[in-house]
Amino acid sequence: MNNFSDTEKLNENTENIDVSSTLDIVKMINNEDFNAVLAVQKCLPKIAEAVDMIAENFNNGGRLIYFGAGTSGRLGVLDASECPPTFSVPESMVVGIIAGGDIALRHAVEGAEDSAEGAKVDFEKLNISKNDTVTAISASGNAAYVVEVLKLAKEKGCKTIAVTSNENAKTKDFADVFICAKTGAEAISGSTRMKAGTAQKLILNMLTTSAMVKVGKVYKNYMIDVKPTNIKLKNRAVKIVSKIAEVSEDESLLALQENDFKIKPVILKLKNGVEIADAERLLAENKGVLRKVFEQIEKEK
């Protein structure tokens, strides 16, 4: 099989980029970025399949673990790090690992993506179980680091996902779900931090956001599990409670302040007259899914 990736080819649309005006340079790059969005659109059925797998594992106590090198690794770490403040989940629920360790977030670590041994070391540190979802992110899908990670995951009986821009990626052989966003040749030949990286960012956003929706971290399109750690997020919590509970923002703020900014219990208290302790019990019984609690309360009337 030819594992050569289209992302390494020369892009005829930008071959004169070095002698173009500044406006034309950014137009060329912008035009190529549109192709990243279209490439992701073609992958939506596979992305949905991956989301269902991740959500099922979340409900069984499993984690989503990203592995990648370079830009791909950085994007995995970024997506993982944004889940706790957005959805109030523990840092252990979505984990991002970059080849070469955390120093590789800011500095290039020579040979990290080519190290199968490094993959084994990183994999073993995580005590990965069959309820975890292991996701390899790589534009080419051929880096020894990510290929080894998926091999190890399959040996553990884990569910596996590959995110790539190469339809002939080696990671395909070890992925339960193979997500290939065919972004094509980059504006600057081989610079996969561009279109391929943009596609990866879009895909990872979909994986975590959609899985969190599936496990009840969102009501309607409200971020009901946001962790209000600063003024902006506290104001957001106030507005969310006010909208869902149909009370004034002043009433919402007071109730949140009195109850340690526990958004979902406060909503149930203000909307349904449920005491906080009972609200927390109902939420626990319904795995934290607010809509199910509303349905239960309605049935019991």
Buried (B, 14 or more C-beta within 10 A) or exposed (E): EEEEBBBBEEBEBBEEBEEEEEEEBEEBBEEBBEBBBEBBEEBEEBBBBBBEBBBBBBBEEBBBBBBBBBBBBBBBBBBBBBBBBBBBBEEEBBBBBBBBBEEBBEEEBEEBBEBBEBBBEBBEEBEBBEBBBBBBBBBBBBBBBBBBBBBBBBEBEBBBBBBBBBEBBBBBBBBBBBBBBBBBBBBBEBBBBBBBBBBBBBBBBBBBBBBBBBBBBBBEEBBBBBBBEEEEBBEBBBBBBBBBBEBEEEBBBBBBEEBEBBBBBBBBBBBBEBEBEBBBBBBEEBEBBBEBBBEEBEEEE
